Each structure stands twice: as C-alpha cells, then as structure tokens.
C-alpha cells in the first residue's frame, strides 16, 4: 500500500501538533517552575522569623539597661560604660559588634519636654549635651520626674542575600527606645559625666 505524499503544511505543523498533545514530562516542568518559588518562600519565612527574634532581643536589651540604671541613685561613667556588656550578653548569640547604645538621664520639665542631665554612649562619648532639651512621649505622664532613656540600634545582616553578592539591602537597623522612671529619689546623679 502506498502512502499519499504529505502536504508541506502537514510536514511543518504535524510535529508541533504531536508535541502539544504529548503530556509526558509535564510534572517535571511544573516542579522546575514551582520548586524555586517554594524554596524562596521557605528562606523568606526563615529570615522573617530570625529578624523578629533579634528584634525581641533588641527590645529586651534596651529595656533591661534602662531598668538597671533606673534602680540606681547615683551612677558614674564606669557604670554606664558597663551597660554595653549587659546589652551584648542579652543580644547573644547574635552579632552585636556594630551596635549603638545611648543611655540618657532626663529631668522631665513639661508634658512632652525634658532636660538632659547626663548622657553616655557605647564609645564613652556624650551623645546629647547636658542641659539640652529633648522630647518625651506624652503617654509617659511623668511631669517633674526623672526618666532614663536608652536607645539601642543593632544592624541585622540579612541571610537571604549571600555575602558575596552585591545587594542594595543587606542589613536592616533594628532599634528600640525604652523609657523608665527613676525608682528611688528625685534624680539619678552621675558623679563624673
């Protein structure tokens, strides 16, 4: 039996028609499309979870430093310089080498303003000059009181971005400011600030 000659259109579109009808390998193609998306979602969820964990530690460290200082009746520069070790121990095991910590004693004079009495940062410097005014959150309701404010900023390196790849966002600053009222007396004096 002789076959009839194929038309040119059948020769071109015949293999394409068979290709569209063939369903072998569809699962492999779907996996190749979906697997990278699932891996990215997993790594993203891990990164967000880790970020929230570090943020909770930053909040805890800032509050702990303010709490410790607010329990004192008198401090000095050596005591305030030791507060960086308190923050480091709370932030462990996460990297806290480039953090900034500012501890400030504020005499509240109005509902939303206060006067800086003393201030110290993690490098032993004075971030806010004495007798300068500083804003106080109105929800503190601390007129004629002494407040200890700590400001902690920790740069958190994102794991999602490989260290050798160039990226515009590879660290996020996680920060927390804590306000604590003095526990005893009218003012926390700093003897050599």
C-alpha positions in Angstrom: 0.0 0.0 0.0 1.3 3.4 -0.9 1.2 6.4 1.3 0.0 9.6 -0.1 2.6 12.3 -0.1 2.4 14.7 2.9 1.5 18.3 2.2 4.0 21.0 3.2 1.7 22.2 5.9 1.3 18.8 7.5 5.1 18.4 7.4 5.6 21.6 9.4 2.7 21.5 11.8 2.4 17.8 12.2 5.3 17.5 14.7 4.1 20.6 16.5 0.6 19.1 16.9 2.1 15.9 18.3 4.3 18.0 20.7 1.2 19.8 22.0 -0.7 16.5 22.5 2.3 14.8 24.3 1.9 15.2 28.1 5.0 13.3 29.2 7.3 15.4 31.4 4.6 17.9 32.5 5.3 17.0 36.1 9.0 17.8 35.7 8.3 21.1 34.1 5.8 22.1 36.8 8.3 21.1 39.5 11.0 23.2 37.8 8.7 26.2 37.9 7.3 25.7 41.4 10.4 24.4 43.4 12.4 27.7 43.2 9.3 29.6 44.4 8.8 27.3 47.3 12.5 27.5 48.3 12.4 31.3 48.2 9.2 31.3 50.4 10.9 28.9 52.9 14.1 31.1 53.1 12.0 34.2 53.3 9.9 32.8 56.2 13.1 31.8 58.0 14.6 35.3 57.5 11.5 37.0 58.9 11.4 34.7 61.9 15.0 35.3 62.6 14.5 39.1 62.2 11.6 39.1 64.7 13.7 37.1 67.2 16.6 39.6 67.0 14.1 42.5 67.3 12.7 40.9 70.5 16.2 40.6 71.9 16.9 44.3 71.0 13.8 45.4 72.8 14.7 43.2 75.8 18.3 44.6 75.9 17.1 48.2 75.7 14.6 47.7 78.5 17.0 45.8 80.7 19.6 48.5 80.5 17.1 51.2 81.3 15.7 49.1 84.1 19.1 48.6 85.7 20.1 52.3 85.5 16.7 53.4 86.8 17.2 51.4 90.0 20.3 53.4 90.9 20.5 56.6 93.0 23.9 57.5 91.6 25.9 56.4 88.6 29.3 57.1 87.1 30.9 56.7 83.7 32.4 53.3 84.5 28.9 52.0 85.5 27.3 53.4 82.3 30.1 52.0 80.2 29.4 48.6 81.6 25.9 48.7 80.3 27.2 47.8 76.8 28.2 44.4 78.2 24.7 44.0 79.6 23.3 44.7 76.1 25.8 42.3 74.5 25.0 39.5 76.8 21.3 39.8 76.1 21.8 40.0 72.3 24.0 36.8 72.3 24.3 34.6 70.3 23.5 37.2 67.5 26.2 39.5 66.3 26.2 42.7 68.2 29.6 44.2 67.3 28.4 47.3 65.5 25.5 48.3 67.7 24.9 51.8 69.1 23.7 52.3 72.7 22.8 55.6 74.2 21.8 56.0 77.9 20.4 59.3 78.9 19.2 60.8 82.2 16.4 63.3 81.6 14.7 65.6 84.1 11.2 66.0 82.8 10.1 69.6 83.0 6.9 69.6 80.9 4.4 67.0 79.5 6.4 66.5 76.3 9.8 68.0 77.0 12.7 67.3 79.3 16.2 68.5 80.1 19.2 66.2 79.6 21.1 65.8 82.9 23.7 63.3 81.6 24.2 61.1 78.6 26.6 58.4 77.6 27.0 56.1 74.5 28.8 52.8 73.9 32.1 54.5 73.0 32.2 56.6 76.1 31.1 59.8 74.4 28.3 62.2 75.2 25.7 62.0 72.5 23.4 64.7 74.0 24.9 67.7 75.7 23.9 68.5 79.3 21.0 71.0 79.7 19.8 70.5 76.2 16.0 69.9 75.7 14.7 66.6 74.4 11.2 65.4 73.5 9.4 63.0 75.8 6.5 60.9 74.7 3.3 62.4 76.1 1.9 59.0 77.2 4.6 58.8 79.9 2.7 61.3 82.1 5.9 62.0 84.0 5.9 65.7 84.9 8.6 66.6 87.4 10.1 63.2 87.3 13.5 61.7 86.3 13.5 59.4 83.3 16.2 57.1 82.0 16.1 56.7 78.2 18.0 54.0 76.3 18.3 53.9 72.6 19.7 50.7 71.1 20.2 50.2 67.4 21.5 46.9 66.1 22.3 46.3 62.4 20.9 42.9 61.4 22.5 41.3 58.5 20.1 39.5 56.2 21.0 35.9 55.4 18.8 35.9 52.3 21.4 38.0 50.5 24.6 36.0 50.1 27.6 37.9 51.5 29.5 37.8 48.2 26.6 39.1 46.1 26.1 42.8 45.7 22.8 43.9 47.1 21.3 47.3 47.9 19.7 46.0 51.1 21.8 43.5 53.1 21.4 45.0 56.6 18.4 46.3 58.5 18.7 48.5 61.5 16.6 47.1 64.4 16.1 49.7 67.1 14.3 50.2 70.4 14.0 53.2 72.7 13.0 52.4 76.3 11.9 54.9 78.9 12.0 54.0 82.6 11.1 56.3 85.6 13.6 56.5 88.4 12.7 54.1 91.2 14.2 55.9 94.2 14.7 59.6 95.0 14.3 62.6 92.7 17.3 62.3 90.4 20.0 59.9 89.4 23.2 61.8 89.6 26.2 61.0 87.5 29.3 61.8 89.5 31.8 62.2 86.7 29.8 62.6 83.5 
